[in-house]
Amino acid sequence: MTYPPNGEPQLAGSPAPPAAPVAVPTQRRGLRSGAAEQVRAAATTEPGRLQIIGAVLALLVLGFGAVTALEIDGRASAAHDVVSRSQPLSADAASIYRSLADADTMAASGFLAGAQEPKDVQAQYERDIAQASRLLVRAAASTGTSTSSAKEITTLNELLPEYTGLVERARANNRQGLPLGGAYLRYANQKMAAELLPAAERLYAAETGRLDADSDDARQWPFVSLVLGIVVLAALVWTQRRNYRRTNRVFNRGLLAATAAATVVLLWLAVGHTVARAEMRDAMAHGQESLDVLNKARINSLKARANENLTLVARGAVLTADGTQDKYETDYGTGMASLGEQLESAGKLADDSRGRKPVADAVSGVSEWQERHRKARATDDTGDYDGALKQIIGPEDSTGESFEQVDNALREALAQEQSEFTAAAEDGEGALGGLPAGAAVLAVLGAVATIAGINRRLSEYR
């Protein structure tokens, strides 16, 4: 026989008495129901409803400011990249292309001058190579290692010493009067035309593509911020109308201040981004597009000049694939045709006299260049090589003089379009300046004003 805790005996084998139910604390059972009761009470009384409305309004105003700050900060960052990173890199890539093409032109011009290469021509060649090398270093420092631009920069860095080595061999043989110098120069030109310049062109295309992407990001409409701003203003107006219908009070200073703050942010957002978008579009349409055409025109003029010089260097030794025409003369004609088309496009894109004048000077120079070239070719075809050489590289009335006129005009046109692009892009960036911080500050002030306005109304119930 056993004795349970209550002292009553219990026979062995008899069933145990049922366990007493465990009591659930009243506080735990009523926790959720109490919270629900509080919410119901708040929703069914005017003070409670005002508190809920005030909290929702404050959160909406703060959310509007936060979203605006985030969206505009991204667009301001993209606009800054256009001005300070992607467009300068695109310009550097174009300068690399031009420097390489000009170096090839100077190498051919110096070779034609004979054993004693003119010092100014040699100095220009060395400046071109130095500038291309310096710009490649700068581009590499601003480009990720895994990008297509990095690949092209590596290619150019590997090929440039090979090209300069061939040019130096051509010069050394030319000084000794050996015909092998012409072969080295032609090989150098082939490496430039088939490997270096295509790599430079791909680099320019990649950097220009990045510029286009940054510009598109900067011009993208902040739809979320605009929609949220309209929702906030609608909620504030509804709340004030509700307050007026219930109390006959026309104004609530806190809600009115919050409405003013939200209106300022929304107008600042709409107007600022519209101005920025217009300026960035103007920079791309009238600046970058013109720069692209003019860069290609100048490069074609340099390539045409190099081919013109190499026509005399090769003296008919290099033919086209079908074996019927002089390759360098054919390439000269193709380059000049492209140059004419690009100058026509540049003239249409120029939007003022400062932009149109240098383009018109370049067109005039091209016309004179082609006429002098025809005369030089006719002279060479009669067997007067020295006479043709003078008409190509002579100090007066030569195609070289016409080429210089074209090159100077294109350089002036590029400088003009670059200044227009920079001015428009900086104006676009400036239109967004201060908006992210301003939106955040005004949103905080608007939220505080909302709470103050609601509390003023709640105080009437105390």
PyMOL commands that set and color helices and strands:
alter all, ss='L'
color gray80, all
select helices_A, chain A and resi 26-44+46-112+119-141+148-175+180-219+223-247+253-314+327-349+353-381+385-393+399-432+435-461
alter helices_A, ss='H'
color red, helices_A
deselect
rebuild
show_as cartoon
